[in-house]
Amino acid sequence: QQQVKQSPQSLIVQKGGISIINCAYENTAFDYFPWYQQFPGKGPALLIAIRPDVSEKKEGRFTISFNKSAKQFSLHIMDSQPGDSATYFCAPGGSNYKLTFGKGTLLTVNP
Amino acid sequence: DTGVSQDPRHKITKRGQNVTFRCDPISEHNRLYWYRQTLGQGPEFLTYFQNEAQLEKSRLLSDRFSAERPKGSFSTLEIQRTEQGDSAMYLCASSSSGNEQYFGPGTRLTVT
């Protein structure tokens, strides 16, 4: 059973464009919804996270949109830059604190 | 550097050998987690400590795997009788009272 489904698997955008990555989950016990960014050979880095009591959170160029009824949340990267090229993971978690990672989305931002 | 540190960064071992990895969490973080990441996949949860108590273990953690956090500070992950399927990146993360987990750089294990 795949608890977390992330799409697309890969994404290519032009510099300055908007990157959108989606995450669908099944476990209604999840109450913490983060996105992680990972560069090759590095550990994942927490990018932005949201709780289910709000529908949107913005930090700089990064925005999370959350739809509790649809059990989905998404990451929007505005004004995408070549330095944003990385793999992005959604990783919802619950009261037991462990995170359940999606399979990742490889983002390439062309200059 | 006050982030999570892991040692070694890379380990190459022969099948059947034992290996041990170390993780030093962010100072004063009482929770520590181990994950495993294979190529092209997201990290998978292995186990979790709160202070020195191991509170949860994934079924991925076979009898050949053991983790400790003896004084509630650093943690070790040992793999006995390594198999080629154990080749992966082993990631450690730590957190304080919230859910925010901060990951270390990982230990890349290659079993030949």
Interface residues (C-beta under 8 A of the other chain):
Chain A: Q6 Y32 P34 Y36 G41 K42 G43 P44 A45 L46 A49 F89 A91 G93 N96 Y97 K98 L99 T100 F101 G102 K103 G104
Chain B: V4 R31 Y33 Y35 G40 Q41 G42 P43 E44 F45 Y48 E56 L91 A93 S95 N99 E100 Q101 Y102 F103 G104 P105 G106 R108
